[in-house]
Amino acid sequence: MNADAGAVRPSPRLRPLRARPGRALRLAAYAIAAVVAGVVLIALDMPGLGARFGSAGNGVEVSFGSRTQLVAPQAAVTISSRRGYVHSTAEQLVPDYAPGGNRAAIAGFYRNLDRIGQIGAEPDAAIAVETSSGSVRAPLRHRPRGFGDLSVDVWLLLLQASVVGLTAAWVRIQRSDDRASALFAISGAGVALAAFSGAVFDARELSAPGQLLRTAMGLNMIGSTVSGYALSAMFLHLPRRIAPNWVAPAIVGGALAAGLLEALGIIPLAGFYALLPGSIALVVPIVVLQWRETRGDPAARAVLRWIGAASVAGAALLSTGMAVPALLGVPAFGTDGMAIIPVFAIYGAIAFGFGGVRAFALEAWSVRLIVGAAAVLLLVLSDMLLMALLRVDQPVALTLALIGAGYLYFPLRARLWARIGRGGGTAPPDALYSQATAVAFARGPEARRDAWRALLGRSFEPMDIARIDGPLAAPELGGDGEWLDLPALADEGPLRLRFARRGERLFGPGDLSAATALVALIGELDRARAEYARGVTEERTRIARDLHDDVSALLLTGLHRQDVKAVRSDVRQALGEIRTMVSSLSQQAVGLTAILADLRFETAERARAGGIECDWPIDASPHEVEPMLDYARHKALVSSVREAVSNVLRHSGAKHMAVTIRRVGGRLTVEISDDGRGLAPQPGRRGGGNGLPNMRARLSAIGGECTIADLPAGCRVHLDIPLGTPPAAE
């Protein structure tokens, strides 16, 4: 058998709890708070008569206002008024006294409590207690009760019920698919039932409605019996299933039946106390069987050792303190409220000790749920306390309560509720695009990973984000919406997000759609960033190529020339190339007029230095819109003209050179002619260098062309260059 042998398919009724664990836990907190409020209101509604009885070792301590007297448990007590009298014993007036004997005796005890309430309500009511030195008599005064009139035991029992009940709900909500957690929840509910009903039973002073107390005692017996045996049955499924599935429900059903018989008085009080240690007798052999079953599994045995020791030790402490003294007829070692210590030890150990067992896999994030639910419980209790204060009749107390509510309570309440119940959700599209851009264009892989996780946290508010293994092509839902898996992105590996909105709900189709859109958006931005980086690299490569091919070649040529004029020409041309490259770094288009003006000046200087007359007339034809050339066209035009002029200067032997510029539609034609030897192939003449092929290739890249033709005297180079789409005229 494996640790999951006790797993069951979640009930359809429990699926909403699993889908919204945070909300379900808050609902449980609301329900518990409502019960606490009900118990407190019932306790405050019980009559206060000004006399208290409490256990004190082997005796009973009686308080009459400021007087205190220690008497024997069987000391006679008489409550009397003009309506009559009631005889009792000091022991029977202690709040946590449980009546024994036959059913008639038990019914008589509760009738006496009703009678005490009726007699004590009269103006002349009095109480008389027999002591070793004689009878002590004091008047009784019927008055409303306040919070301070409730004993410490009542508050401890309410705390015990709230914490254990909330813990049981906590475990069951997040592990709704196995039997062990169901049995733990039943046991915790039994503890809460016993503690709540015990708080009602222990809240009386001298009197309370008999039927109310009888019902409370019956519920206490049912809850106590069921809680112990359900906890024992839990070990049939934890850490492994060692019995058929029907055995645990049979044990719980038997305990429930026994509790009902106890509540009806069919099983006497002694039988109730005898059944409580029976749960320990049952759990011991089950733990032994589990120990044998888990041979070779150190992890399961470690869990069994911890949970078994905590359960057996805590149950033994409860039995020793409560059941055994009652069976032996000796005073209890403590009050009902002191049971909170072993109860917390048992249920705290179970809830927090088994992180490695599937039945109680209480991950770190779930602590936030329990803290949030406790805050909700505190919020509701504060509401109840404020309402109780507003019922006070004294004007001063009412004024103070209203001032406290207006200036302290309501602002703090609003802040607490905003903290607990704030909503989540994805950001608006414009904000989301901005955040996604920040992720994609963050500097460095680590910064992108951090930004990506932060964006996921803001968008989905998951309980946790963890990296997972394996390739993932697209976002996927898993665990019936418990988690959302995302593919590798933004230099981060695949990620798993668990429980959206801090545990409020599972992930759904809307979250999947949002995640898919977010992944696609950041993917596009990632590609844009990569394209941008590629463009930067290409631009750097282009600049390096231009420096190497154009500037470096000219400067290197100048180093080896002896003719100073030729060196100056090379340097002048290199400077022109640098100016062109520098102007291109601004990524701004340059007007055609400015480009041609610079070229005209540069060409005239080069021609004069080479002893050639240059004729380059200014284009005076009117144009409505001046074309703006991007870098590619700018570079192609300038480099082609420079290369053509260089060929004239170096190879033609010409005395005269003419440059003609024409604009026809969206194209520019440049003709450079000379009266030299010409460049057309001639018999016996070898081909030229790379200048003309490079010029043709550069022009072809932008959709232009270059043709060369010999003239009767010289040569003509014809350049056809597209100017691109002109800007709209203003």
C-alpha positions in Angstrom: 0.0 0.0 0.0 1.1 3.5 -0.6 0.5 6.7 1.3 -2.3 7.7 -1.1 -4.3 4.5 -0.6 -6.9 6.3 1.4 -7.4 8.9 -1.3 -11.0 9.4 -2.6 -12.4 11.5 -5.4 -13.5 14.9 -4.1 -17.2 15.1 -3.4 -19.1 17.5 -5.7 -20.2 19.3 -2.6 -16.6 19.9 -1.6 -15.4 21.1 -5.0 -16.4 24.7 -4.3 -14.3 24.6 -1.2 -11.3 23.3 -3.1 -11.9 25.9 -5.8 -11.8 28.8 -3.3 -9.8 27.7 -0.3 -9.3 31.2 1.1 -13.0 32.0 0.8 -14.0 28.7 2.3 -11.7 29.2 5.2 -13.2 32.6 5.8 -16.7 31.2 5.7 -15.6 28.7 8.3 -14.3 31.5 10.4 -17.6 33.4 10.1 -19.5 30.3 11.2 -17.3 29.8 14.2 -17.5 33.5 15.1 -21.3 33.3 14.9 -21.3 30.3 17.2 -19.0 32.1 19.6 -21.3 35.1 19.6 -24.3 32.9 20.2 -22.6 31.2 23.2 -21.6 34.5 24.7 -25.1 35.9 24.3 -26.6 32.8 25.9 -24.2 33.1 28.8 -24.9 36.8 29.3 -28.6 36.1 29.3 -28.2 33.7 32.3 -29.3 35.3 35.6 -26.7 36.8 37.8 -27.6 36.4 41.5 -24.4 37.6 43.3 -23.3 34.2 44.6 -20.6 31.9 43.1 -19.4 28.4 43.8 -16.1 27.0 42.5 -13.9 24.0 43.0 -11.0 24.4 45.4 -9.1 21.2 45.9 -11.2 18.9 48.1 -13.7 21.6 48.9 -15.9 24.2 47.4 -15.3 28.0 47.5 -18.4 30.1 48.0 -18.4 33.8 47.2 -21.1 36.2 48.5 -20.1 39.6 47.1 -16.9 40.5 49.0 -17.1 37.4 51.3 -15.5 34.1 50.5 -16.1 30.8 52.5 -14.6 27.4 52.0 -17.1 24.6 52.6 -17.3 20.8 52.1 -18.7 19.5 48.8 -21.8 18.1 50.5 -22.5 21.2 52.5 -26.2 22.0 52.5 -27.3 25.1 50.5 -30.8 26.6 50.6 -32.1 29.3 48.2 -35.3 30.8 49.4 -37.8 33.6 48.8 -41.5 34.2 49.2 -42.0 31.8 46.3 -40.5 29.0 48.2 -37.2 27.3 48.6 -34.8 24.8 47.0 -32.3 22.5 48.8 -29.0 21.6 47.1 -25.4 20.9 47.9 -22.4 23.1 47.4 -21.0 20.6 44.9 -24.1 20.7 42.7 -23.9 24.5 42.4 -20.3 24.4 41.0 -20.8 25.4 37.3 -19.1 22.4 35.7 -20.8 19.8 37.9 -22.3 17.1 35.8 -25.2 15.2 37.4 -25.0 11.4 37.7 -27.3 8.7 38.9 -30.4 7.4 37.2 -32.5 9.4 34.7 -34.9 10.5 37.4 -32.1 12.0 39.5 -30.7 13.8 36.5 -34.1 15.2 35.6 -34.5 16.4 39.2 -31.2 18.2 39.1 -32.2 20.3 36.1 -35.6 21.0 37.6 -33.9 22.4 40.6 -31.9 24.7 38.5 -35.1 26.1 36.9 -36.6 26.5 40.4 -33.5 28.3 41.7 -33.9 30.8 38.8 -37.5 31.5 39.7 -36.9 31.9 43.4 -33.8 34.0 42.9 -35.6 36.5 40.8 -37.7 37.6 43.8 -36.7 40.8 45.7 -36.4 38.9 49.0 -34.4 36.0 47.7 -31.5 34.8 49.9 -29.0 32.0 50.1 -27.9 30.1 53.2 -24.9 27.8 53.3 -24.0 25.4 56.1 -20.4 25.7 57.2 -18.4 24.0 60.0 -19.0 27.0 62.2 -22.7 27.4 61.4 -25.0 28.7 58.7 -24.0 31.7 56.6 -26.8 33.7 55.0 -26.7 36.4 52.3 -29.2 38.1 50.1 -29.4 37.5 46.4 -29.7 40.3 43.9 -30.9 39.6 40.4 -28.8 41.6 37.9 -27.7 41.6 34.2 -24.4 39.9 33.6 -21.4 41.4 31.7 -18.3 39.9 30.1 -16.4 40.1 33.4 -18.9 37.7 34.9 -18.0 34.9 32.6 -15.4 32.6 34.1 -11.9 31.9 32.7 -13.0 28.4 31.8 -15.7 29.7 29.6 -13.3 31.8 27.6 -10.7 29.0 27.4 -13.4 26.6 26.1 -14.4 29.2 23.4 -10.8 29.6 22.4 -10.3 25.9 22.3 -13.4 25.4 20.1 -12.5 28.2 17.7 -8.9 27.2 17.2 -9.5 23.5 16.8 -12.6 24.0 14.7 -10.7 26.4 12.4 -7.7 24.1 12.2 -9.9 21.1 11.2 -11.6 23.2 8.5 -8.2 24.4 7.3 -6.9 20.9 6.8 -10.1 19.6 5.3 -10.5 22.4 2.8 -7.0 22.1 1.3 -6.9 18.2 1.5 -10.5 17.5 0.4 -9.6 14.3 -1.5 -8.5 11.8 1.3 -10.2 10.0 4.2 -7.6 10.8 6.8 -8.3 14.6 6.5 -12.0 13.8 6.7 -11.6 11.9 9.9 -9.4 14.6 11.3 -12.1 17.2 10.4 -14.8 15.1 12.1 -12.6 14.8 15.2 -12.0 18.5 15.3 -15.7 19.2 14.8 -16.4 17.0 17.8 -13.9 18.9 19.9 -15.5 22.2 18.9 -19.0 20.9 19.7 -17.9 19.6 23.1 -16.1 22.9 23.9 -18.9 25.2 22.7 -21.5 23.2 24.6 -19.2 23.0 27.6 -18.8 26.7 27.6 -22.6 27.1 27.8 -22.8 24.5 30.6 -20.0 26.2 32.6 -21.4 29.7 32.1 -24.1 29.5 34.8 -23.7 31.2 38.1 -26.4 29.6 40.4 -29.0 29.0 37.9 -29.8 28.6 34.2 -32.7 27.1 32.1 -32.6 23.4 32.9 -33.4 22.2 29.4 -30.7 24.4 28.0 -28.0 22.9 30.3 -29.3 19.4 29.7 -29.0 19.9 25.9 -25.5 21.4 26.3 -24.4 18.4 28.4 -25.8 16.0 25.8 -23.9 17.8 23.0 -20.8 17.8 25.1 -21.0 14.0 25.5 -21.6 13.5 21.8 -18.8 15.8 20.7 -16.3 14.3 23.3 -17.1 10.7 22.3 -17.0 11.3 18.6 -13.8 13.3 18.6 -11.8 10.7 20.4 -12.9 7.7 18.3 -12.7 9.7 15.0 -9.1 10.5 15.9 -8.4 6.8 16.5 -10.0 5.8 13.2 -7.8 8.4 11.4 -4.8 6.1 12.0 -6.5 3.4 9.8 -5.7 5.7 6.9 -2.6 7.5 8.1 0.1 7.2 6.9 -1.2 4.2 5.0 -4.6 2.5 4.7 -4.5 -0.7 6.7 -8.3 -1.5 6.9 -11.2 -1.6 4.5 -12.8 1.8 3.9 -16.0 0.9 5.9 -14.2 0.3 9.2 -13.5 4.0 10.0 -17.1 5.1 9.3 -18.3 2.2 11.5 -16.1 3.3 14.4 -17.3 6.9 14.1 -20.9 5.8 13.7 -20.6 3.7 16.8 -19.2 6.6 18.8 -22.0 8.8 17.6 -24.6 6.2 18.7 -22.9 5.9 22.1 -22.9 9.7 22.4 -26.6 9.9 21.7 -27.3 7.2 24.3 -25.2 9.2 26.8 -27.1 12.4 26.0 -30.4 10.6 26.6 -29.3 9.2 29.9 -29.5 5.6 28.7 -25.8 5.2 29.3 -25.0 6.7 32.7 -22.3 9.3 33.3 -19.9 6.7 34.5 -20.3 5.0 31.1 -19.5 8.2 29.4 -16.3 8.6 31.4 -15.4 5.0 30.8 -15.8 5.3 27.0 -13.3 8.2 26.8 -10.2 6.2 27.7 -11.5 3.5 25.3 -10.3 5.6 22.4 -6.8 5.3 23.7 -7.2 1.6 24.0 -8.3 1.5 20.4 -5.6 3.7 18.9 -2.7 1.8 20.4 -3.2 -1.4 18.4 -3.9 0.6 15.3 -0.6 2.4 15.7 1.2 -0.9 16.2 -0.3 -2.2 13.0 0.8 0.9 11.1 4.3 0.5 12.6 4.5 -2.9 11.1 3.0 -1.8 7.8 5.5 1.0 7.4 8.7 -1.2 7.6 11.3 0.1 5.2 9.6 3.5 5.0 11.5 5.9 7.3 9.5 8.9 6.3 6.2 7.3 7.1 7.5 6.0 10.4 8.8 9.4 11.4 5.3 10.8 10.8 3.7 7.9 12.6 6.1 8.3 15.6 5.3 12.0 15.9 1.6 12.0 15.3 1.1 8.8 17.3 3.0 10.0 20.3 1.2 13.4 20.3 -2.2 11.7 20.1 -1.6 9.0 22.7 0.1 11.4 25.1 -2.5 14.1 24.7 -5.4 11.7 25.1 -3.8 10.1 28.1 -3.4 13.5 29.7 -7.1 14.3 29.1 -8.2 11.0 30.5 -6.0 11.3 33.5 -7.2 14.8 34.3 -10.9 14.4 33.6 -12.2 10.8 33.1 -10.1 8.9 35.7 -10.9 11.2 38.6 -14.6 11.0 37.8 -14.5 7.2 37.7 -12.5 6.9 40.9 -14.6 9.5 42.7 -11.7 11.8 43.4 -11.4 15.6 42.6 -10.4 16.4 39.0 -6.8 17.6 38.5 -8.0 20.7 36.7 -11.0 22.5 35.4 -12.7 22.0 32.0 -10.8 25.0 30.6 -7.5 23.4 31.3 -8.2 20.8 28.7 -7.1 23.3 26.2 -3.5 22.3 26.8 -3.6 18.6 25.8 -6.2 19.4 23.0 -3.9 22.0 21.5 -1.0 19.5 21.8 -2.9 16.8 19.9 -4.4 18.9 17.1 -1.5 21.2 16.7 0.9 18.3 16.3 -1.3 16.7 13.7 -2.0 19.9 11.7 1.6 21.1 11.6 3.7 18.0 11.9 3.0 16.2 8.6 4.3 18.4 5.7 5.6 15.2 4.0 2.3 13.3 4.1 -0.2 13.9 1.3 -3.1 13.8 3.7 -1.7 16.8 5.6 0.5 18.5 3.0 0.2 21.9 4.7 2.5 24.0 2.5 4.0 27.3 3.8 1.4 29.4 1.8 -1.5 27.9 3.8 -0.2 29.6 6.9 -1.4 32.8 5.2 -4.9 31.4 5.0 -5.1 30.5 8.6 -3.7 33.9 9.6 -6.2 35.6 7.3 -9.1 33.5 8.7 -8.0 34.3 12.2 -8.1 38.0 11.3 -11.6 37.6 10.0 -12.6 35.8 13.2 -11.1 38.7 15.2 -13.0 41.2 13.0 -16.3 39.5 13.7 -15.7 39.2 17.4 -14.8 42.9 17.5 -18.1 43.7 15.8 -19.9 41.6 18.4 -18.1 43.3 21.3 -18.9 46.7 20.0 -22.6 45.8 19.7 -22.6 44.6 23.2 -21.0 47.8 24.4 -23.7 49.8 22.6 -26.4 48.1 24.6 -25.1 49.7 27.8 -27.7 52.1 29.3 -25.3 54.5 31.0 -24.9 57.7 28.9 -21.2 58.0 29.6 -20.5 54.5 28.5 -22.6 55.0 25.3 -20.7 58.2 24.5 -17.3 56.6 25.0 -18.4 53.7 22.8 -19.5 55.9 20.0 -16.3 58.0 20.2 -14.2 54.8 20.1 -16.2 53.5 17.2 -15.9 56.7 15.2 -12.3 57.5 15.8 -10.7 54.1 16.4 -12.8 51.1 15.7 -14.3 51.8 12.2 -11.0 53.2 10.7 -9.1 50.1 12.0 -11.9 47.8 10.8 -11.8 49.3 7.3 -8.1 48.9 7.1 -8.2 45.3 8.4 -11.0 44.4 5.9 -9.1 46.1 3.0 -6.1 44.0 4.0 -8.0 40.8 4.1 -10.4 41.2 1.2 -8.6 43.2 -1.4 -9.2 41.9 -4.8 -6.7 40.8 -7.4 -6.7 40.6 -11.2 -4.7 41.5 -14.2 -3.8 45.1 -14.9 -5.5 47.2 -17.6 -4.3 46.6 -21.1 -2.2 49.8 -21.3 -0.6 49.2 -17.9 0.0 45.6 -18.8 1.7 46.5 -22.0 3.9 48.9 -20.1 4.8 46.3 -17.6 5.4 43.7 -20.2 7.7 46.1 -22.0 9.6 46.7 -18.8 10.1 42.9 -18.5 11.2 42.4 -22.1 13.6 45.3 -22.2 15.1 45.0 -18.7 18.8 45.2 -18.6 20.4 41.7 -18.2 18.9 38.2 -17.8 18.6 38.5 -14.0 16.7 41.7 -14.2 14.3 40.2 -16.8 13.7 37.2 -14.6 12.9 39.3 -11.5 10.7 41.6 -13.6 8.8 38.6 -15.0 8.1 37.1 -11.6 7.0 40.4 -10.2 4.6 40.9 -13.1 3.1 37.5 -12.5 2.7 38.3 -8.8 0.9 41.5 -9.6 -1.3 39.9 -12.3 -2.4 36.7 -10.7 -1.4 37.1 -7.0 -0.4 33.4 -6.7 0.4 31.8 -3.4 3.8 30.8 -4.7 5.8 30.7 -7.9 8.2 27.9 -8.5 10.4 26.7 -11.4 9.5 23.4 -12.9 11.3 21.0 -15.2 10.6 20.0 -18.8 9.7 21.9 -22.0 6.4 23.7 -22.2 5.1 25.2 -25.4 2.1 27.2 -24.0 0.4 28.0 -20.7 -1.4 25.0 -19.2 -3.8 24.5 -16.3 -3.3 21.6 -13.9 -4.7 20.0 -10.8 -8.2 21.0 -11.7 -7.1 24.6 -11.7 -4.8 24.4 -8.6 -1.8 25.5 -10.6 -1.0 27.4 -13.8 2.1 26.4 -15.7 3.9 28.9 -18.0 6.6 28.3 -20.6 10.1 29.5 -20.5 10.2 33.3 -21.1 12.2 36.4 -20.3 15.4 34.4 -19.6 13.4 32.4 -17.0 12.6 28.7 -17.2 9.1 27.2 -17.0 7.2 28.4 -14.0 4.3 27.0 -11.9 1.9 29.4 -10.2 -0.3 27.9 -7.4 -3.7 29.2 -6.3 -4.7 32.5 -7.6 -5.5 35.6 -5.6 -3.6 34.5 -2.5 -5.6 31.2 -2.2 -9.0 32.8 -2.9 -9.7 30.6 -5.9 -8.3 28.2 -8.4 -7.1 29.2 -11.9 -9.8 29.1 -14.5 -10.2 29.6 -18.3 -10.0 33.4 -17.9 -6.6 33.1 -16.2 -5.4 30.8 -18.9 -6.5 33.2 -21.6 -4.9 36.1 -19.8 -1.7 34.1 -19.3 -1.7 33.1 -23.0 -2.1 36.7 -24.1 0.6 37.8 -21.6 3.1 35.2 -22.8 2.4 36.1 -26.5 2.8 39.8 -25.7 6.1 39.3 -23.9 7.2 36.9 -26.6 6.6 39.5 -29.3 8.4 42.1 -27.2 11.3 39.6 -26.7 11.5 39.2 -30.4 11.4 43.0 -30.9 14.2 43.3 -28.3 16.2 40.6 -30.2 15.5 42.4 -33.5 16.6 45.7 -31.9 19.8 44.0 -30.7 20.4 42.5 -34.1 19.8 46.0 -35.7 22.4 47.5 -33.3 24.8 44.8 -34.2 24.3 45.2 -37.9 24.7 49.0 -37.5 27.9 48.5 -35.7 29.0 46.1 -38.3 28.1 48.5 -41.1 30.0 51.3 -39.4 33.0 49.1 -39.0 32.8 47.9 -42.6 32.5 51.5 -43.9 35.4 52.6 -41.8 37.5 49.6 -43.0 36.4 49.7 -46.7 36.2 53.5 -47.2 38.1 55.5 -44.6 40.9 53.0 -43.8 41.5 52.2 -47.4 41.8 55.9 -48.3 44.1 56.6 -45.3 46.2 53.6 -46.0 46.6 54.6 -49.6 47.6 58.1 -48.6 50.4 56.7 -46.4 52.1 55.1 -49.4 51.8 58.0 -51.8 54.7 60.4 -52.5 52.6 63.0 -54.2 51.4 65.5 -51.6 48.4 66.5 -53.7 47.3 62.9 -54.0 47.7 62.4 -50.2 45.5 65.5 -49.5 42.9 64.2 -51.9 42.8 60.9 -50.1 42.6 62.6 -46.7 39.9 65.0 -48.0 37.8 62.1 -49.3 38.3 60.1 -46.0 37.0 63.1 -44.0 34.0 63.2 -46.3 33.3 59.6 -45.6 33.6 60.2 -41.9 31.2 63.1 -42.1 28.7 60.9 -43.9 28.9 58.2 -41.3 28.6 60.6 -38.4 25.5 62.2 -39.9 24.0 58.8 -40.3 24.3 58.0 -36.5 21.5 60.5 -35.8 19.2 58.1 -37.7 17.6 61.2 -39.3 17.1 61.6 -43.0 19.1 64.3 -44.8 17.7 66.7 -47.4 18.9 66.1 -51.0 19.9 69.8 -51.4 22.3 69.6 -48.5 23.8 66.4 -49.8 24.3 67.7 -53.3 25.8 70.9 -52.0 28.4 69.1 -49.9 29.2 66.8 -52.8 29.5 69.7 -55.2 32.0 71.5 -52.9 34.0 68.3 -52.2 34.1 67.4 -55.9 35.3 70.9 -57.0 38.1 70.7 -54.3 39.2 67.3 -55.5 39.1 68.3 -59.2 41.1 71.5 -58.5 43.7 69.5 -56.6 44.0 67.1 -59.5 44.3 69.8 -62.1 41.0 69.2 -63.7 38.4 71.8 -64.5 35.0 70.8 -63.0 31.7 72.0 -64.3 28.8 71.3 -61.9 26.0 73.8 -62.5 23.5 74.4 -59.7 20.1 72.9 -60.3 17.8 76.0 -60.4 14.6 74.2 -61.4 11.8 74.7 -58.9 10.6 71.7 -56.8 7.7 71.7 -54.5 9.0 69.2 -52.0 12.6 68.4 -51.2 13.3 64.7 -50.9 14.8 63.4 -47.6 17.3 60.6 -48.0 17.8 57.9 -45.4 21.3 56.6 -44.7 21.3 53.8 -47.3 20.4 56.2 -50.2 22.5 58.9 -48.8 25.5 56.6 -48.6 24.9 55.1 -52.0 24.6 58.5 -53.7 27.7 60.0 -52.0 29.9 56.9 -52.4 28.9 56.4 -56.1 29.7 60.0 -57.0 33.0 59.8 -55.1 34.0 56.6 -56.8 33.1 58.0 -60.3 35.1 61.2 -59.6 38.0 59.1 -58.2 38.1 57.1 -61.5 38.2 60.3 -63.4 41.1 61.7 -61.3 43.1 58.5 -61.3 42.7 56.9 -64.6 41.1 59.2 -67.3 43.9 61.8 -67.9 41.1 64.3 -68.5 41.4 68.1 -68.4 37.7 68.7 -68.0 34.9 67.0 -66.0 31.1 67.8 -66.1 28.5 66.8 -63.5 24.8 67.0 -64.4 22.0 66.5 -61.9 18.3 65.9 -62.9 15.2 64.9 -60.9 12.6 63.0 -62.8 9.6 61.9 -60.7 10.9 60.0 -57.7 14.3 59.3 -59.1 17.6 61.2 -59.3 20.0 60.9 -62.3 23.6 61.9 -62.0 25.8 62.0 -65.1 29.6 62.5 -64.8 31.5 62.9 -68.0 35.1 63.7 -68.9 37.3 64.3 -71.9 39.9 61.7 -71.1 40.8 58.2 -72.4 37.5 56.5 -71.6 36.8 53.3 -69.7 35.2 51.0 -72.3 37.1 47.7 -72.8 39.7 47.9 -75.5 41.9 45.2 -77.1 44.9 44.4 -75.0 43.6 46.3 -71.9 43.0 44.5 -68.6 39.9 44.9 -66.5 39.8 47.5 -63.7 39.6 47.0 -59.9 36.7 46.6 -57.5 35.5 50.2 -57.5 33.0 50.0 -60.3 31.5 46.6 -59.3 31.2 47.8 -55.7 29.4 51.0 -56.9 27.0 48.9 -59.0 26.3 46.6 -56.0 25.7 49.5 -53.7 23.2 51.1 -56.1 21.5 47.8 -56.9 20.8 47.3 -53.1 18.6 50.4 -53.0 17.0 49.8 -56.4 19.3 52.0 -58.5 21.6 51.3 -61.3 24.8 52.4 -62.9 25.8 52.4 -66.6 29.1 53.5 -68.2 29.5 54.5 -71.8 32.5 55.7 -73.8 32.2 59.0 -75.6 34.1 60.1 -78.7 36.4 61.9 -76.3 36.2 60.5 -72.8 33.7 58.6 -70.8 30.2 59.1 -69.2 29.0 57.5 -65.9 25.2 57.5 -65.5 23.8 57.0 -62.0 20.0 56.3 -61.5 19.0 56.6 -57.8 15.5 56.2 -56.3 14.7 59.0 -53.9 12.0 57.1 -52.0 8.6 58.4 -51.0 8.7 62.2 -50.6 7.1 63.7 -47.5 3.7 65.3 -47.8 3.9 69.0 -48.7 2.7 71.4 -46.0 
